[in-house]
Amino acid sequence: MLIGGLTIFLATVLTHNIALTYLLGMCPFISLSRSLRTATGMGFAVIFVVTLTAAINWPIYNLILVPAKSELIYYIVFIIVIAASVQLVEMIMERFFPVLQSAFGLFVPLISVNCTVLAV
């Protein structure tokens, strides 16, 4: 029982760890982890962008691209939606969180788009 639990724990931490396996969320952690506030803000920005783009891309893919037999262009469509979502996040942050926006600088578009492309 103890050995099985230890095996599951080690597998979860090392080999089946979603952050290490898929590298999701690692780019915000690596670049902005010096301050807890900026790392938390970037984490929420990435979560928001991933959730928003998944909610937008699913109907586009299943209701538009698949019926039109245009699945080949889904990467282009997804990247356009992701870029628009990141721009929305950047505008919201600029309006409501200017200090956090200035702390992020150029990292918001770069990191959010990279993580979202990996996730979606």
Number of C-alpha atoms within 10 A of each C-alpha: 6 7 8 9 10 11 12 14 13 13 12 12 13 13 12 14 13 13 12 13 10 13 13 18 22 15 18 25 17 10 14 19 15 10 10 11 13 20 18 15 20 26 19 12 20 24 16 17 25 23 16 15 24 18 11 15 19 13 12 16 18 12 11 13 16 14 10 10 9 11 14 10 11 15 12 10 16 21 17 13 19 26 20 15 23 26 17 13 19 19 14 13 19 14 10 10 13 14 11 15 21 11 15 21 11 10 16 21 17 14 22 28 22 17 21 25 17 13 15 15
